[in-house]
Amino acid sequence: MRRAAAALATLTLPACATVPADGSVFAGADPAALVADGQVWLYPTGGEGALHSWRRSADGQWQRGPALIRLDQIGWIPAAEQRQLWAPHMAAANGRYYFYYSVGPQEPWPAKIGVAVCDTPAGPCADSGRPLLDGADSANLAARARPECTDGMEPTGSGRFRFEAIDPMVFADPATGRHLLYAGGSNGSLLRVWELAPDMVSIVREVPVDQPPCFTEGAWMHERAGTYYLTYSSGHWDRSDYSVRYATAQSATGPWTYRGTILSSAGTIKGPGHHSLFTDPVTGQEMIAYHRWEGQAGDGPYRNARRQVAIAPLRYRADGTIVPVDPGAP
């Protein structure tokens, strides 16, 4: 989830907005889904130096709530660094909600991940007061072999920091009861996993994880009928090769069996990716929320357009594999 400042600057939204819930639902990126008390919530990147929740109302409309956290209210981020808030994730535990967020860009400082504790899915949230992960710890990280990939994606940046601490996702492993934090971005294209402490705002240890083929960023883990599905984005965030791929395993950390692509560009819809999955509490249908560039031609990079958050059904075949999603379908 690498973002140019110019792309974020286009996302100027009112404090509260209601939009139709039909495919492409609102301007934004990197939507993380949460189902709580029978309601669906999305947490996207939205610009404006703040991160917000979006809630689906009973009539199928999406409404943006007040800011959960603001950049200028996070004391451990120096204003001189001119940071941005990206790609959040909300997790429920201990009768509360924990809001994990990315702090970028990667250079000249390392990216970081913070966490705030919230009373409800809509806040209010109080920051923990310190980074949960600091990409500076990766300066001496041993190089890891990446599985072969045919998409030609190469890690971006200078390579000073071998791991980009962005795109947090927390998974409650039903087999072990542990809460696992997945993270990793395109500056390094390295997936790492940590076990969270019961307080959800500190780390017990890093957990070894196999590297999935074609991984770039935006990992999302779910379990279905005893199989673990690791879905993730591959390619360049601002180009047509951005896509969602997946691999399966018998544990939450691999080893992986690569299964292929779920979501890719189609027609004038380009670069669909950085997704999340959820089960619709009304219909029982599993859904994928993701972002995409709309009305674009060519392979990019795309600059003078807003990315849109979109939602589509996710379906499985009888053998458990995922049916590719057509981003152009209604």
Beta strands, then each sheet from edge to edge (+ up, - down):
strand 1: 18-19
strand 2: 24-27
strand 3: 29-36
strand 4: 39-45
strand 5: 50-56
strand 6: 62-70
strand 7: 84-93
strand 8: 96-104
strand 9: 112-118
strand 10: 125-127
strand 11: 133-134
strand 12: 169-172
strand 13: 179-183
strand 14: 192-196
strand 15: 203-207
strand 16: 217-224
strand 17: 227-234
strand 18: 243-249
strand 19: 257-263
strand 20: 270-279
strand 21: 286-293
strand 22: 307-313
sheet 1: 1+ 6- 5+ 4- 3+
sheet 2: 2+ 22- 21+ 20-
sheet 3: 7+ 8- 9+ 10-
sheet 4: 7+ 8- 9+ 11-
sheet 5: 12+ 13- 14+ 15-
sheet 6: 16+ 17- 18+ 19-
end
